[in-house]
């Protein structure tokens, strides 16, 4: 079983990435959180790929904007959070915590991670050591609390922190540099963080993507995974909102 992960850089103001998982034998793909349909269509055509599944993490427009056009002409299954069906009516396969489904024999586990939105889910794919985590966990950061509470997000991040350390973290925005600069204000003496921040600055200066990260790297450098209480988490989330 062979799979490849590609990225489509949306190049929008929010710096979205659309992740594409290819089953190399059939050239069928999954797209995760397709911001824009035209970018997905162009990518599939230029690489001779066929879109066969869409996975959504939450209802925000920059994550679901391309879906109506992608499913307009073909019946493509759309997986997404059951708790956000009222906001994403085109979900054909509603999912909740601990649900499981497959893509060409690759098992996908659904983990509920309320906080950024109340119904946010992520897709853990152990067979390719990957988690597609939307706007919950970022490289050296986490999503804003638009709907949920600090307590919910703290527990959601702990769920992700408990994944195998080899797990690659595919989040949906290129926020890594600003997250690194903030993280250094929280842990200025963290050597691993200093080293990572320098690497990220160099990558961005060259116009390179900074993702994926890994659970191991986040445990060493992400202040939101290194807190020990809800109160501590809430405090630094508030500081980040004002950063």
ABEGO torsion letter per residue (X at the ends): XBBBBBBBBAGBAAGBBBBBBBBAAAGBBBBBGBABAAAAAAAAAAAGBBBABBBBABABAAAAAAAAAAAAABBBBBBBBAAAAAABAABABBBBBGBBBBBGGBBBBBBBBBGABAABBBBBBAAAGBBBAEAABBBGBBBBBAABBAAAAAAAAAAAAABBAABBBBBABBAAAAAAAAAAAABAABAAAAAAAAAAAAAAAAGBBAOBBBAAAAAAABAAAABABAAAAAAAAAAAAAX
